[in-house]
Amino acid sequence: MPDSDHDPRRADQGDHYFTADPASPDERRQLEVRLGGRAVRAWTAPGIFSPGRVDLGTQVLLREVPPPPAEGDLLDLGCGWGPLALTMALASPHARVWAVDVNRRSLDLVARTAADLHLDGLRAVEPDGVPDDVTFAAIWSNPPIRVGKAALHDLLARWLPRLAPDGAAYLVAQRNLGADSLHRWLAEDLGLPTERLGSAKGFRVLRVTRQGDL
């Protein structure tokens, strides 16, 4: 379990973080965090994923990933309040960063933080808000494992094939929530070369590329 006295993957008052319109009160506050090597204030609220901090899995992912490409389209899949998307936008101001989530409150929070930080290249949108012809130089994701295996597989099967030919995706998942079986599925069923980039604190970081690019 993450280092918390509750499971941050469950939102407040019975909401799931993958609820489109959370029922919990939209009580917004700013969270002081370090992203991309600098101190920032990010907007957060109940009813989203890990509203009180950068969750442990995302911390592990951020320690393992290489810097994002300087240009092109970058994707944070399942962005929550935006630690991955904001990190990419801070590191690559000339890239276009897509922060994608089904939770509309999360998207509004990411957009508000991006505006405060003058990150003009960040786009916070629902899944259908990304044009079909966009391909991604990088995908970073702490995917919503708790939506269930079938829904998770559908999600990844939709987005990972949209990697650019020389792009790479970096995913983090807990070992005891199926990270190793996810690794096998990506490689064997989805047919995408996949390697374990790192492992720490019960989490696996997986690197996924296009066929033949690994």
C-alpha positions as a Markdown table, in Angstrom:
| # | Residue | x | y | z |
|---|---|---|---|---|
| 1 | Met | 0.0 | 0.0 | 0.0 |
| 2 | Pro | 1.2 | 3.6 | -0.5 |
| 3 | Asp | 2.7 | 5.3 | 2.5 |
| 4 | Ser | -0.6 | 6.8 | 3.8 |
| 5 | Asp | -3.2 | 5.9 | 6.4 |
| 6 | His | -5.8 | 5.6 | 3.6 |
| 7 | Asp | -5.8 | 4.5 | 0.0 |
| 8 | Pro | -5.3 | 7.7 | -2.0 |
| 9 | Arg | -6.7 | 5.9 | -5.1 |
| 10 | Arg | -10.2 | 6.2 | -3.5 |
| 11 | Ala | -11.6 | 9.7 | -3.6 |
| 12 | Asp | -13.5 | 11.3 | -0.7 |
| 13 | Gln | -17.1 | 10.5 | 0.3 |
| 14 | Gly | -17.3 | 7.3 | -1.7 |
| 15 | Asp | -16.3 | 8.8 | -5.1 |
| 16 | His | -13.7 | 6.9 | -7.2 |
| 17 | Tyr | -11.0 | 9.0 | -8.7 |
| 18 | Phe | -12.3 | 7.8 | -12.1 |
| 19 | Thr | -15.7 | 9.3 | -11.5 |
| 20 | Ala | -16.5 | 11.9 | -14.2 |
| 21 | Asp | -18.3 | 14.3 | -11.9 |
| 22 | Pro | -17.4 | 13.7 | -8.2 |
| 23 | Ala | -20.1 | 14.1 | -5.6 |
| 24 | Ser | -17.8 | 15.3 | -2.9 |
| 25 | Pro | -17.6 | 19.1 | -2.2 |
| 26 | Asp | -15.3 | 21.0 | -4.6 |
| 27 | Glu | -13.3 | 22.5 | -1.8 |
| 28 | Arg | -10.2 | 23.8 | -3.6 |
| 29 | Arg | -6.8 | 24.5 | -2.0 |
| 30 | Gln | -3.2 | 24.8 | -3.2 |
| 31 | Leu | -0.7 | 22.1 | -2.6 |
| 32 | Glu | 3.0 | 23.1 | -2.3 |
| 33 | Val | 5.1 | 20.5 | -4.2 |
| 34 | Arg | 8.4 | 20.2 | -6.1 |
| 35 | Leu | 7.9 | 19.3 | -9.7 |
| 36 | Gly | 10.6 | 19.4 | -12.4 |
| 37 | Gly | 13.1 | 20.6 | -9.9 |
| 38 | Arg | 11.2 | 23.6 | -8.7 |
| 39 | Ala | 8.7 | 24.5 | -6.0 |
| 40 | Val | 5.2 | 25.1 | -7.3 |
| 41 | Arg | 1.7 | 25.6 | -5.9 |
| 42 | Ala | -0.8 | 23.2 | -7.5 |
| 43 | Trp | -4.5 | 23.3 | -7.2 |
| 44 | Thr | -6.2 | 20.2 | -5.7 |
| 45 | Ala | -9.6 | 19.2 | -4.2 |
| 46 | Pro | -11.5 | 16.2 | -2.9 |
| 47 | Gly | -12.9 | 13.7 | -5.3 |
| 48 | Ile | -9.8 | 13.2 | -7.4 |
| 49 | Phe | -6.8 | 10.8 | -7.2 |
| 50 | Ser | -4.4 | 11.5 | -4.4 |
| 51 | Pro | -5.5 | 15.0 | -3.6 |
| 52 | Gly | -3.1 | 15.6 | -0.7 |
| 53 | Arg | 0.3 | 14.8 | -2.2 |
| 54 | Val | 2.3 | 13.4 | -5.1 |
| 55 | Asp | 1.4 | 9.7 | -4.6 |
| 56 | Leu | 4.1 | 7.2 | -4.1 |
| 57 | Gly | 3.8 | 5.5 | -7.5 |
| 58 | Thr | 4.1 | 8.8 | -9.3 |
| 59 | Gln | 7.1 | 9.7 | -7.2 |
| 60 | Val | 8.7 | 6.4 | -8.3 |
| 61 | Leu | 7.9 | 7.1 | -11.9 |
| 62 | Leu | 9.3 | 10.6 | -11.8 |
| 63 | Arg | 12.6 | 9.3 | -10.4 |
| 64 | Glu | 12.9 | 6.7 | -13.2 |
| 65 | Val | 11.8 | 8.4 | -16.4 |
| 66 | Pro | 14.3 | 10.3 | -18.6 |
| 67 | Pro | 13.6 | 13.9 | -19.4 |
| 68 | Pro | 10.6 | 14.3 | -21.8 |
| 69 | Pro | 11.2 | 15.2 | -25.4 |
| 70 | Ala | 11.7 | 19.0 | -25.9 |
| 71 | Glu | 9.1 | 19.2 | -28.7 |
| 72 | Gly | 6.1 | 17.3 | -30.0 |
| 73 | Asp | 3.0 | 16.0 | -28.4 |
| 74 | Leu | 3.3 | 14.5 | -24.9 |
| 75 | Leu | 0.6 | 12.6 | -23.0 |
| 76 | Asp | -0.2 | 12.2 | -19.3 |
| 77 | Leu | -2.8 | 9.5 | -19.3 |
| 78 | Gly | -5.0 | 9.7 | -16.2 |
| 79 | Cys | -3.6 | 13.0 | -15.0 |
| 80 | Gly | -5.4 | 13.6 | -11.7 |
| 81 | Trp | -4.4 | 17.0 | -10.5 |
| 82 | Gly | -1.4 | 16.9 | -12.9 |
| 83 | Pro | 2.0 | 16.1 | -11.3 |
| 84 | Leu | 3.1 | 14.3 | -14.5 |
| 85 | Ala | 1.7 | 16.7 | -17.0 |
| 86 | Leu | 3.0 | 19.7 | -15.1 |
| 87 | Thr | 6.4 | 18.2 | -14.8 |
| 88 | Met | 6.5 | 17.5 | -18.6 |
| 89 | Ala | 5.3 | 21.1 | -19.3 |
| 90 | Leu | 7.8 | 22.6 | -17.0 |
| 91 | Ala | 10.7 | 20.6 | -18.5 |
| 92 | Ser | 9.6 | 21.0 | -22.2 |
| 93 | Pro | 7.9 | 24.4 | -22.7 |
| 94 | His | 8.0 | 24.1 | -26.5 |
| 95 | Ala | 6.1 | 20.8 | -26.4 |
| 96 | Arg | 2.3 | 20.4 | -26.4 |
| 97 | Val | 1.3 | 18.4 | -23.3 |
| 98 | Trp | -2.0 | 16.6 | -23.2 |
| 99 | Ala | -3.4 | 16.0 | -19.6 |
| 100 | Val | -6.1 | 13.5 | -20.1 |
| 101 | Asp | -8.6 | 12.2 | -17.5 |
| 102 | Val | -12.3 | 11.3 | -17.3 |
| 103 | Asn | -12.6 | 13.3 | -14.0 |
| 104 | Arg | -13.7 | 16.8 | -15.0 |
| 105 | Arg | -12.7 | 18.2 | -11.6 |
| 106 | Ser | -9.2 | 17.0 | -12.2 |
| 107 | Leu | -9.0 | 18.6 | -15.6 |
| 108 | Asp | -10.2 | 21.9 | -14.2 |
| 109 | Leu | -7.6 | 21.8 | -11.5 |
| 110 | Val | -4.7 | 21.0 | -13.9 |
| 111 | Ala | -5.8 | 23.8 | -16.2 |
| 112 | Arg | -5.9 | 26.3 | -13.4 |
| 113 | Thr | -2.5 | 25.3 | -12.2 |
| 114 | Ala | -1.1 | 25.5 | -15.7 |
| 115 | Ala | -2.6 | 29.0 | -16.1 |
| 116 | Asp | -1.0 | 30.1 | -12.9 |
| 117 | Leu | 2.4 | 28.8 | -14.0 |
| 118 | His | 2.0 | 30.2 | -17.5 |
| 119 | Leu | 2.3 | 26.8 | -19.1 |
| 120 | Asp | 0.7 | 27.7 | -22.4 |
| 121 | Gly | 1.4 | 24.4 | -24.0 |
| 122 | Leu | -0.6 | 22.3 | -21.6 |
| 123 | Arg | -4.1 | 21.1 | -22.7 |
| 124 | Ala | -6.3 | 19.5 | -20.1 |
| 125 | Val | -9.0 | 17.5 | -21.9 |
| 126 | Glu | -11.3 | 14.5 | -21.7 |
| 127 | Pro | -10.2 | 11.5 | -23.8 |
| 128 | Asp | -12.2 | 12.5 | -26.8 |
| 129 | Gly | -10.7 | 16.0 | -26.7 |
| 130 | Val | -7.4 | 14.7 | -28.3 |
| 131 | Pro | -7.6 | 14.8 | -32.1 |
| 132 | Asp | -7.4 | 11.4 | -33.7 |
| 133 | Asp | -4.3 | 12.3 | -35.8 |
| 134 | Val | -2.1 | 13.2 | -32.8 |
| 135 | Thr | 0.7 | 10.8 | -32.0 |
| 136 | Phe | 2.9 | 11.1 | -29.0 |
| 137 | Ala | 6.6 | 11.5 | -28.6 |
| 138 | Ala | 6.2 | 10.3 | -24.9 |
| 139 | Ile | 3.4 | 9.0 | -22.7 |
| 140 | Trp | 3.7 | 9.0 | -18.9 |
| 141 | Ser | 1.1 | 7.4 | -16.9 |
| 142 | Asn | 0.2 | 6.1 | -13.4 |
| 143 | Pro | -2.8 | 4.2 | -14.9 |
| 144 | Pro | -6.0 | 3.6 | -13.0 |
| 145 | Ile | -5.4 | 0.0 | -12.1 |
| 146 | Arg | -8.6 | -0.1 | -10.0 |
| 147 | Val | -10.9 | 0.4 | -12.9 |
| 148 | Gly | -10.5 | -3.4 | -13.4 |
| 149 | Lys | -8.4 | -5.4 | -15.8 |
| 150 | Ala | -10.7 | -5.3 | -18.8 |
| 151 | Ala | -11.2 | -1.5 | -18.6 |
| 152 | Leu | -7.5 | -0.9 | -18.0 |
| 153 | His | -6.6 | -3.1 | -21.0 |
| 154 | Asp | -9.1 | -1.2 | -23.2 |
| 155 | Leu | -7.6 | 2.1 | -22.0 |
| 156 | Leu | -4.0 | 1.2 | -22.8 |
| 157 | Ala | -5.0 | -0.5 | -26.1 |
| 158 | Arg | -6.5 | 2.8 | -27.1 |
| 159 | Trp | -3.6 | 5.1 | -26.3 |
| 160 | Leu | -0.3 | 3.1 | -26.5 |
| 161 | Pro | -0.6 | 2.4 | -30.2 |
| 162 | Arg | -0.6 | 6.2 | -30.7 |
| 163 | Leu | 3.1 | 6.4 | -29.8 |
| 164 | Ala | 5.2 | 8.0 | -32.5 |
| 165 | Pro | 7.6 | 5.6 | -34.2 |
| 166 | Asp | 10.5 | 6.7 | -32.0 |
| 167 | Gly | 8.3 | 7.4 | -28.9 |
| 168 | Ala | 8.2 | 5.6 | -25.6 |
| 169 | Ala | 5.6 | 5.2 | -22.8 |
| 170 | Tyr | 6.5 | 4.9 | -19.2 |
| 171 | Leu | 3.9 | 3.3 | -16.9 |
| 172 | Val | 4.0 | 2.7 | -13.1 |
| 173 | Ala | 2.0 | 0.0 | -11.3 |
| 174 | Gln | 2.2 | -1.7 | -8.0 |
| 175 | Arg | 3.6 | -5.2 | -8.0 |
| 176 | Asn | 0.8 | -6.6 | -5.8 |
| 177 | Leu | -1.8 | -5.0 | -8.0 |
| 178 | Gly | -0.6 | -6.9 | -11.1 |
| 179 | Ala | 2.4 | -5.0 | -12.5 |
| 180 | Asp | 4.0 | -8.2 | -13.7 |
| 181 | Ser | 0.9 | -9.6 | -15.4 |
| 182 | Leu | 0.4 | -6.1 | -17.0 |
| 183 | His | 4.0 | -6.4 | -18.3 |
| 184 | Arg | 3.2 | -9.8 | -19.9 |
| 185 | Trp | -0.1 | -8.5 | -21.4 |
| 186 | Leu | 1.6 | -5.5 | -23.0 |
| 187 | Ala | 4.3 | -7.6 | -24.6 |
| 188 | Glu | 2.3 | -10.7 | -25.5 |
| 189 | Asp | -1.2 | -9.6 | -26.2 |
| 190 | Leu | -0.8 | -6.0 | -27.2 |
| 191 | Gly | 2.5 | -6.9 | -29.0 |
| 192 | Leu | 4.4 | -3.9 | -27.8 |
| 193 | Pro | 8.1 | -4.3 | -26.7 |
| 194 | Thr | 8.1 | -3.8 | -23.0 |
| 195 | Glu | 10.9 | -3.8 | -20.4 |
| 196 | Arg | 11.1 | -3.1 | -16.7 |
| 197 | Leu | 12.9 | 0.2 | -16.3 |
| 198 | Gly | 13.0 | 0.2 | -12.5 |
| 199 | Ser | 11.5 | -1.1 | -9.4 |
| 200 | Ala | 11.2 | 0.6 | -6.0 |
| 201 | Lys | 8.9 | 0.5 | -2.9 |
| 202 | Gly | 6.6 | -2.2 | -4.4 |
| 203 | Phe | 6.2 | -0.4 | -7.7 |
| 204 | Arg | 7.4 | -1.4 | -11.2 |
| 205 | Val | 8.2 | 1.2 | -13.9 |
| 206 | Leu | 7.6 | -0.2 | -17.4 |
| 207 | Arg | 9.0 | 1.2 | -20.7 |
| 208 | Val | 6.9 | 0.5 | -23.7 |
| 209 | Thr | 7.8 | 1.2 | -27.3 |
| 210 | Arg | 6.5 | 0.6 | -30.8 |
| 211 | Gln | 7.0 | -2.8 | -32.4 |
| 212 | Gly | 10.7 | -3.3 | -33.2 |
| 213 | Asp | 11.9 | -0.1 | -31.6 |
| 214 | Leu | 13.1 | -1.5 | -28.2 |
